[in-house]
Amino acid sequence: MMRCVNRVDLIERPRVLIVFPWGLGNMVLFTPALAALRAHRPQAHVTLVGFRSVAADVVAGGPLVDDVV
């Protein structure tokens, strides 16, 4: 089910979608960029798309991302 997002929601909590199809090593190297994004925009909803299961385990459930798809 899709949820309608109004303009106020996007201003208060912007959404970031990161498409990242590579493996575990690249995810480890990319983690500092996620930390910088979270430090700069702590209120943003960050979703990662295109991860293999092992790479997703590096960040899933942690404070850097909200969703891993």
N, C-alpha and C positions, 0 to 999 in steps of 0.2 A: 504494500500500500504506500503510495507516495503522499508525502505531507507537503502542503502548500507552505512556502516560506515567504513571509512578507518582508518588505524592505527594512523594517526596524530590526528584525531578527538578524539580517545579514550585516547590519551596521554594528550591532551589539556583539554578535558572535559570527565572524566571517568563517566561511568554509574553505578548506584547502584540500584538494584532491591531488595525490601524488601517484603517478603511474610509474612503477618500478619493476621491470620484468627480470632483473638480474638475480644472481645467486647470493649466497651467504657472505662471501668476502666483500662484495660491494655493499651489502647491507651494513656490515660492521663499519666500513669506511664512511657510509652515508649517515650513520647515527649522530655524529657531531652536528651535521647540518639540521637534523631534526631537533636536536637540543637548542640550537640557535633560533630556529623557527619558533619553538615553544617559549623561549625566553623573550623573543621580540613580540610575539602575539600569544600570550598565555590563554586568552579567551577563545582562540580559534578552534574550530572543530576540524581535526586533521584525520583524513582517511587515506590509507595506502591501498592501492589496487595493483594486482598482477604479481603478487609474491608467491614464491614456492613455499611450501610448508616450513622448511627449516629456516629460511630467512625471516618468515613471519614470526617464528618463535623468539627471535632476538628482541623484537619490540612489542609483541602482543602482550597486553595486560600491563604494560609499563606506563609511565607518565608522559611519554613523548607523543603517543598517538591515541586517538579515540576509537578508531575502527580499522580492522585489517580485513580486506575482502579478497 
